[in-house]
Amino acid sequence: MESARFVYSDDFLKYRFHDTHPFNNKRLELTLALIRSFGLLAAEHLIPPRMATEEELALVHTPEYIDIVKQADRETIPVERLQEYGLHTEDNPVFPGIYQAATLVVGGTLTAAEAVMRGHCSHALNLSGGLHHALRGKASGFCIFNDASVAIAYLRKNYDARIMYIDTDAHHGDGVQWAFYDDPHVMTVSLHETGRYLFPGTGNVYERGTDIGLGTCVNVPLDAFTEDESWLHAFEKVVPSAIKQFRPDVILSQHGCDAHRFDPLTHLSATMRIYHEIPRRIHQLAHTYTAGRWIAVGGGGYDIWRVVPRAWTLLWAELSDQRLDDQDLPTDWVQRWQTESPHPLPTRLLDPEGMFQPIPRREEISRKNAIITQQVSQYFNSDKACGQ
C-alpha cells in the first residue's frame, strides 16, 4: 500500500466569505506551513482536488439549491430569494466565485474518498472539507455544500459501502445526520457541545435515526466547559462499541478543532491533548475494523493561530504514520507568523500541563457527561441498535 494522501490546492483559499468572518481559511495556509516546517509532507503525499459534478452534488442537494448557489454571486438574484436558501445571511454571505469554491471543496473530499477506495492509499485527508452543516436545500453554519454527505452518498452509490461517520467538532454534525437519518448502511456518530447553548441546537441523545435506520445515529452532547478527561472518556465509551457493532467498510471522520478552550465560538474547555488522541484512536479503529480505510476532513476551528495549525498537523502526522509527540514548534514557523498573529503563538505542539486552571464545576460537568455517555452506550446492547 502506498503512503497517505493529502488533498490540496491553493484554490481552497478562495472559500472565503469576507475579511472579518470567523470562518477564515488562512488556517489552511498556516497549517500547511507548519506541516512543512516539521518535514511531514513529501511530493508523493500531495494530490490535487477535482471539481465535483452537478450529478454528484445532487446525490445530497436539491437541483433547485444547486442552481441558486450557481447564480448566487450575480446581482440579478433578489436578496430575499437567496435568504430562502440560507444565503446572503450573516453566517453565509455570498462571495464572488462561491459556487466554484464550494464545489471544489466537495471535489476534494471525493478525491480523498476515491484514493482510498481505489486502493491508492489507506488514508487520505482533505482539510478544506468537513462542512457538515449544509442541508439538502439550504446553506447553514458557514457551509454551502456538505462535502461529507456527498462523499458518503458517493461511496454508497459506487462502492455499496457501509460507512461510519465520526464527527468530533464542537458543533453537532446535523447536516450529515439528517442526510442519512433513515439509512441503515451509514452510522453517524457526533460528540459535540450540547445544543442548549450552541448552534445548531440539535444532537440530543434521543436523535437515533428512524425507520430501518433506527440506531445508526449516535449523539453524545457534552456539557459546556467539558475538559479533556471527560471528553476522552465519552469517546472511548461510545465510539469503539459503536464501530464494533456496526462493522463499517470505511471510516469518514470530521476533525473540527473548536472544542479547545481558546476557541472563540464554543464553550468547551479541551486542550491540545484531545487533538493528539482523537486521530490516534480513530487510526487504531480503522486498522481493526475497516482494513485501514480512513478518509478524514477538517471542519470548525476559529482560533486559526494557536489551535488549528497544531491540531491539524497532529492529525496529518498520525494519518501519515509520522507521529509527533510533544515538542517545540519549529522556530521558522513561529517567527514567520508571529508578526501577523493577534496573540502570542505557542512554542510547543501540546499545551503545557497546568496551562489552564481547572473548571470550578469540573466534578458536576464530568458527572453529567458520564450519565449521558452511559445512556448512549446502553443503546448498543439493545435489539434496535445499529438498524438491526
C-alpha positions as CSV (number, residue, x, y, z in Angstrom):
1,M,0.0,0.0,0.0
2,E,1.3,3.4,-0.9
3,S,1.6,6.3,1.5
4,A,-1.2,8.5,2.8
5,R,-2.6,11.3,0.6
6,F,-3.0,15.0,1.3
7,V,-5.5,16.7,-1.0
8,Y,-4.7,20.3,-1.5
9,S,-4.9,23.3,-3.9
10,D,-4.3,27.0,-3.2
11,D,-7.8,27.4,-4.7
12,F,-9.2,26.1,-1.4
13,L,-8.3,29.5,0.0
14,K,-11.0,31.1,-2.3
15,Y,-13.7,29.6,0.0
16,R,-13.6,32.9,2.0
17,F,-16.7,34.9,3.0
18,H,-15.0,38.2,3.9
19,D,-12.1,39.6,6.0
20,T,-13.9,39.7,9.3
21,H,-15.9,36.5,9.0
22,P,-14.9,33.9,11.7
23,F,-14.5,31.1,9.1
24,N,-11.1,32.1,7.8
25,N,-9.3,29.6,5.5
26,K,-6.0,31.3,6.2
27,R,-5.9,28.5,8.7
28,L,-5.1,26.1,5.8
29,E,-2.1,28.2,4.8
30,L,-0.9,28.3,8.4
31,T,-1.4,24.5,8.8
32,L,0.3,23.6,5.6
33,A,3.3,25.8,6.6
34,L,3.6,24.1,10.0
35,I,3.3,20.6,8.4
36,R,6.1,21.5,6.0
37,S,8.2,23.0,8.8
38,F,8.1,19.7,10.5
39,G,9.1,18.0,7.3
40,L,6.0,15.9,7.1
41,L,4.9,16.5,3.6
42,A,6.6,14.8,0.6
43,A,5.7,15.2,-3.1
44,E,4.2,11.7,-3.1
45,H,1.7,12.7,-0.5
46,L,0.1,15.6,-2.4
47,I,-2.8,15.1,-4.8
48,P,-4.9,17.9,-6.4
49,P,-8.6,18.1,-5.9
50,R,-11.1,17.8,-8.7
51,M,-14.4,19.7,-9.1
52,A,-17.5,17.8,-8.0
53,T,-20.0,17.4,-10.8
54,E,-23.6,18.6,-10.5
55,E,-24.7,15.0,-10.6
56,E,-22.5,14.3,-7.6
57,L,-23.8,17.3,-5.7
58,A,-27.3,16.1,-6.5
59,L,-26.7,12.9,-4.5
60,V,-27.5,15.1,-1.5
61,H,-28.6,18.6,-2.5
62,T,-31.7,19.5,-4.5
63,P,-31.3,20.7,-8.1
64,E,-33.0,24.0,-7.1
65,Y,-30.5,24.7,-4.4
66,I,-27.5,23.8,-6.6
67,D,-28.8,26.2,-9.2
68,I,-29.3,29.0,-6.7
69,V,-25.7,28.6,-5.5
70,K,-24.5,28.7,-9.1
71,Q,-26.3,32.0,-9.6
72,A,-25.8,33.5,-6.1
73,D,-23.0,35.9,-6.9
74,R,-25.0,37.5,-9.7
75,E,-26.6,40.8,-8.7
76,T,-29.8,39.8,-10.6
77,I,-30.8,37.4,-7.8
78,P,-33.0,39.1,-5.2
79,V,-31.7,39.1,-1.6
80,E,-35.0,37.6,-0.3
81,R,-34.7,34.7,-2.8
82,L,-31.1,34.0,-1.6
83,Q,-32.1,34.1,2.0
84,E,-34.8,31.4,1.4
85,Y,-31.8,29.1,0.8
86,G,-29.7,30.3,3.7
87,L,-27.5,32.6,1.6
88,H,-26.8,36.3,1.9
89,T,-27.1,35.9,5.7
90,E,-24.7,36.9,8.5
91,D,-23.4,33.3,8.7
92,N,-23.4,32.6,4.9
93,P,-22.8,35.8,3.0
94,V,-22.3,35.5,-0.8
95,F,-18.9,36.0,-2.2
96,P,-17.5,36.0,-5.8
97,G,-17.0,32.5,-7.1
98,I,-19.0,30.9,-4.3
99,Y,-20.2,28.0,-6.5
100,Q,-16.8,27.1,-7.8
101,A,-15.1,27.4,-4.4
102,A,-17.8,25.3,-2.7
103,T,-17.8,22.7,-5.4
104,L,-14.0,22.3,-5.2
105,V,-14.2,21.6,-1.5
106,V,-16.7,18.8,-2.3
107,G,-14.5,17.5,-5.1
108,G,-11.5,17.5,-2.6
109,T,-13.3,15.1,-0.3
110,L,-14.4,13.0,-3.3
111,T,-10.8,12.9,-4.4
112,A,-9.7,11.6,-0.9
113,A,-12.5,9.0,-1.0
114,E,-11.5,7.8,-4.4
115,A,-7.9,7.5,-3.5
116,V,-8.8,5.3,-0.5
117,M,-11.4,3.2,-2.2
118,R,-9.3,2.6,-5.3
119,G,-6.5,1.3,-3.2
120,H,-4.1,4.1,-3.9
121,C,-3.6,4.6,-0.2
122,S,-5.2,3.5,3.1
123,H,-5.7,7.0,4.4
124,A,-6.5,10.4,2.8
125,L,-7.1,13.9,4.1
126,N,-8.9,17.0,2.8
127,L,-8.5,19.7,5.4
128,S,-10.7,22.1,3.5
129,G,-13.7,19.7,3.9
130,G,-15.8,18.9,6.9
131,L,-18.6,21.4,6.0
132,H,-21.1,19.4,8.0
133,H,-24.0,21.8,8.5
134,A,-25.1,22.3,4.9
135,L,-28.6,20.8,4.4
136,R,-30.3,19.3,1.4
137,G,-31.7,22.6,0.2
138,K,-30.1,25.2,2.3
139,A,-26.7,26.7,3.4
140,S,-26.1,26.6,7.1
141,G,-23.4,27.4,9.6
142,F,-20.7,28.6,7.2
143,C,-21.3,25.6,5.0
144,I,-22.6,25.9,1.4
145,F,-22.4,22.3,0.2
146,N,-22.0,19.3,2.5
147,D,-18.8,17.6,1.3
148,A,-19.0,14.8,3.8
149,S,-22.6,13.9,3.0
150,V,-21.9,14.0,-0.8
151,A,-18.8,11.7,-0.3
152,I,-20.8,9.3,1.9
153,A,-23.6,9.1,-0.8
154,Y,-21.0,8.6,-3.4
155,L,-19.5,5.7,-1.5
156,R,-22.9,4.2,-1.1
157,K,-23.7,4.5,-4.8
158,N,-20.4,3.5,-6.3
159,Y,-19.0,1.0,-3.7
160,D,-22.1,-0.2,-1.9
161,A,-20.1,0.6,1.3
162,R,-21.1,0.7,4.9
163,I,-19.8,4.0,6.2
164,M,-19.0,5.1,9.8
165,Y,-19.0,8.9,10.1
166,I,-17.3,10.2,13.2
167,D,-17.7,13.9,14.0
168,T,-15.7,15.5,16.8
169,D,-16.4,19.1,16.0
170,A,-17.8,21.1,19.0
171,H,-20.9,21.8,16.8
172,H,-23.3,18.9,16.1
173,G,-22.9,17.3,12.7
174,D,-26.5,18.0,11.9
175,G,-26.4,18.1,8.1
176,V,-24.7,14.7,7.8
177,Q,-27.1,13.2,10.4
178,W,-30.2,14.3,8.6
179,A,-29.0,13.2,5.2
180,F,-28.7,9.6,6.4
181,Y,-31.2,9.5,9.2
182,D,-33.1,6.6,7.8
183,D,-30.2,4.8,6.1
184,P,-29.1,1.6,7.9
185,H,-25.8,1.5,5.9
186,V,-24.5,4.8,7.3
187,M,-23.8,5.3,11.0
188,T,-23.3,8.9,12.1
189,V,-21.5,9.5,15.5
190,S,-21.2,13.0,16.8
191,L,-19.6,14.1,20.0
192,H,-20.3,17.8,20.5
193,E,-21.3,20.6,22.9
194,T,-24.9,20.3,24.0
195,G,-27.3,22.2,21.8
196,R,-28.7,24.0,24.8
197,Y,-26.0,26.6,24.4
198,L,-24.6,26.3,20.9
199,F,-25.6,26.3,17.2
200,P,-27.3,24.3,15.6
201,G,-29.2,23.3,18.8
202,T,-29.6,19.7,17.8
203,G,-27.8,16.5,18.6
204,N,-29.8,15.2,21.5
205,V,-29.2,11.6,22.7
206,Y,-32.8,10.7,21.5
207,E,-31.9,11.5,17.9
208,R,-31.2,7.9,16.9
209,G,-32.4,7.5,13.4
210,T,-35.7,6.5,12.0
211,D,-37.4,3.5,10.3
212,I,-34.8,0.9,9.2
213,G,-32.1,3.4,10.2
214,L,-33.0,3.4,13.9
215,G,-29.9,3.1,15.9
216,T,-27.5,4.2,13.3
217,C,-27.5,7.8,14.6
218,V,-25.4,8.3,17.7
219,N,-25.1,11.6,19.6
220,V,-23.1,12.5,22.7
221,P,-24.0,16.0,23.8
222,L,-21.3,17.2,26.2
223,D,-21.9,19.8,28.8
224,A,-20.4,23.3,28.3
225,F,-16.9,23.6,29.7
226,T,-16.1,19.9,29.3
227,E,-12.4,19.2,29.8
228,D,-10.0,16.6,28.3
229,E,-10.6,13.6,30.7
230,S,-14.4,13.8,30.4
231,W,-14.3,14.3,26.6
232,L,-11.9,11.4,26.1
233,H,-13.9,9.2,28.4
234,A,-17.1,9.8,26.4
235,F,-15.2,9.0,23.1
236,E,-13.8,5.7,24.5
237,K,-17.1,4.6,26.0
238,V,-19.1,5.1,22.8
239,V,-17.1,5.1,19.6
240,P,-15.3,1.7,19.9
241,S,-18.6,0.0,20.9
242,A,-20.5,1.6,18.0
243,I,-18.0,0.6,15.3
244,K,-17.7,-2.9,16.7
245,Q,-21.4,-3.4,16.4
246,F,-21.8,-1.6,13.1
247,R,-18.8,-3.1,11.2
248,P,-18.3,-0.5,8.5
249,D,-16.2,-0.8,5.4
250,V,-14.7,2.6,5.7
251,I,-14.4,5.5,8.2
252,L,-15.0,9.1,7.3
253,S,-14.0,11.4,10.2
254,Q,-14.6,15.1,10.6
255,H,-11.9,16.9,12.7
256,G,-13.3,20.2,13.7
257,C,-10.9,21.6,16.4
258,D,-13.2,24.1,18.1
259,A,-13.6,22.3,21.4
260,H,-10.3,23.9,22.6
261,R,-10.5,26.4,25.4
262,F,-9.1,29.1,23.1
263,D,-11.9,28.8,20.5
264,P,-14.0,32.0,20.4
265,L,-17.2,30.4,19.3
266,T,-17.8,27.5,21.6
267,H,-17.8,26.8,25.4
268,L,-15.8,23.6,25.7
269,S,-12.6,23.5,27.6
270,A,-10.3,20.9,26.0
271,T,-6.6,21.3,25.3
272,M,-4.4,20.1,22.5
273,R,-4.3,16.7,24.2
274,I,-7.6,15.6,22.7
275,Y,-6.3,16.5,19.2
276,H,-3.3,14.3,19.8
277,E,-5.6,11.4,21.0
278,I,-8.5,11.6,18.5
279,P,-6.5,10.8,15.4
280,R,-4.6,8.0,17.2
281,R,-7.8,6.3,18.4
282,I,-9.6,6.6,15.0
283,H,-6.4,5.3,13.3
284,Q,-6.5,2.2,15.5
285,L,-10.2,1.7,14.8
286,A,-9.6,1.9,11.1
287,H,-6.9,-0.8,11.1
288,T,-9.1,-3.0,13.4
289,Y,-12.4,-2.7,11.6
290,T,-12.1,-1.2,8.1
291,A,-8.8,-2.7,6.7
292,G,-7.2,0.7,7.3
293,R,-9.7,2.6,5.0
294,W,-9.9,6.1,6.6
295,I,-11.0,9.3,4.9
296,A,-10.5,12.5,7.1
297,V,-11.7,16.0,6.6
298,G,-11.3,19.3,8.5
299,G,-14.2,21.2,10.0
300,G,-14.7,24.0,12.5
301,G,-11.8,25.8,14.2
302,Y,-11.8,29.5,14.8
303,D,-8.6,30.2,16.7
304,I,-6.7,29.9,13.5
305,W,-3.3,30.9,15.0
306,R,-2.9,29.0,18.3
307,V,-5.1,25.9,17.8
308,V,-5.9,24.9,14.2
309,P,-2.4,24.6,12.8
310,R,-1.3,22.4,15.7
311,A,-4.4,20.2,15.8
312,W,-4.4,19.5,12.1
313,T,-0.6,19.0,12.0
314,L,-1.1,16.3,14.6
315,L,-3.9,14.8,12.5
316,W,-1.7,14.6,9.4
317,A,1.2,13.3,11.3
318,E,-0.9,10.4,12.7
319,L,-2.7,9.7,9.4
320,S,0.6,9.5,7.5
321,D,2.4,7.4,10.1
322,Q,4.8,10.2,11.1
323,R,3.6,10.5,14.6
324,L,4.6,13.5,16.7
325,D,4.8,13.7,20.4
326,D,5.1,17.0,22.3
327,Q,8.0,19.1,21.2
328,D,8.9,22.6,20.3
329,L,7.3,24.2,17.3
330,P,9.8,24.9,14.5
331,T,11.3,28.4,15.1
332,D,10.9,29.4,11.5
333,W,7.2,28.8,11.7
334,V,6.8,30.8,14.9
335,Q,8.9,33.7,13.6
336,R,7.2,33.7,10.2
337,W,3.6,34.1,11.6
338,Q,4.1,35.9,14.9
339,T,4.1,39.3,13.3
340,E,0.6,38.6,11.9
341,S,-0.9,36.8,14.9
342,P,-3.1,38.9,17.3
343,H,-1.9,36.5,20.1
344,P,1.5,35.2,21.3
345,L,2.0,32.0,19.3
346,P,2.5,28.8,21.2
347,T,6.0,27.4,21.2
348,R,5.1,23.7,21.9
349,L,3.0,21.3,20.0
350,L,0.9,20.4,23.0
351,D,-0.4,22.8,25.7
352,P,1.8,22.6,28.8
353,E,0.5,20.8,31.8
354,G,-1.3,23.2,34.1
355,M,-1.6,25.9,31.5
356,F,-5.3,26.3,32.2
357,Q,-7.0,26.4,35.6
358,P,-9.5,23.6,36.3
359,I,-13.1,24.5,35.7
360,P,-14.8,25.2,39.0
361,R,-17.7,22.8,38.1
362,R,-15.4,20.1,36.9
363,E,-17.0,17.3,39.0
364,E,-20.5,18.3,38.2
365,I,-19.8,18.5,34.5
366,S,-18.0,15.2,34.4
367,R,-20.8,13.5,36.3
368,K,-23.4,14.9,33.8
369,N,-21.3,13.7,30.9
370,A,-20.8,10.3,32.4
371,I,-24.6,9.9,32.8
372,I,-25.2,10.9,29.1
373,T,-22.4,8.6,28.0
374,Q,-23.8,5.6,29.9
375,Q,-27.2,6.3,28.4
376,V,-25.8,6.3,24.9
377,S,-23.6,3.2,25.4
378,Q,-26.7,1.2,26.6
379,Y,-28.2,1.5,23.1
380,F,-25.5,-0.8,21.7
381,N,-26.9,-3.6,23.9
382,S,-30.4,-3.2,22.6
383,D,-32.1,-5.1,19.9
384,K,-32.7,-1.9,17.9
385,A,-29.1,-0.9,17.9
386,C,-27.4,-0.1,14.5
387,G,-30.5,-0.7,12.5
388,Q,-30.6,-4.4,13.3
